[in-house]
């Protein structure tokens, strides 16, 4: 399935694990781009760096896959560009402006970031995996991302479930 046939089943499983996280990271990058496009001003710029940070981390993961699994994924930029075009084609601004969609999107992003944090922890322990310096850097980055998205998630929850009084009275009387 992946690479050289002489590899052990454990090596194939390790490759599948890393490539699965890479796929998740690619989807997370698209979600981050959509969050910035849709909620950038609402988030007061706090999400603006997220896509670039995720691109950097994807680069780190691609390098790790190449170094440890001896496979190359040269089509990543083409796949990323295609996913980005698709995201822009299906982006429905009216849908993204709904309060519960904002809440759900931030919740999905937070969950994805927590999964990425767990992956960096695992990769710290594999042979030829990340170095201690890389681990500290990537762990600090994901911790900052989780904190930012969690704060915005709480704010979105407040917005979603605590309608302003003017909306309550309009709904009750209309």
QUICOR-V353867 format. One line per field, one symbol per residue. ss: DSSP state (a for helix, b for strand, c for the rest). phi: phi as a letter, one per 30 degrees, with the letter a starting at -180 (. if undefined). A space follows every 10 residues. Layout:
# QUICOR-V353867
ss: ???
phi: ???
This chain:
# QUICOR-V353867
ss: ccccccccaa aaaaaaaaaa aaaaaaaaaa aaaaaaaaac ccccccccca aaaaaaaaaa aaaaaaaaac cccccaaaaa aaaaaaaaaa ccaaaaccaa aaaaaaaaaa aaaaaaaaaa aaaacccccc caaaaaaaaa aaaaaaaaaa aaaaaaaaaa acccaaaaaa aaac
phi: .ciddddddd ddddddeddd dddddddddd dddddddcbe dedhidcede eddddddded dedddddcch bcbddeeddd ddddddeddc dceddddddd dedddddddd ddddddeddd ddddccdidd ddddeddddd dddddddddd eddddddddd cbddeddddd ddcc
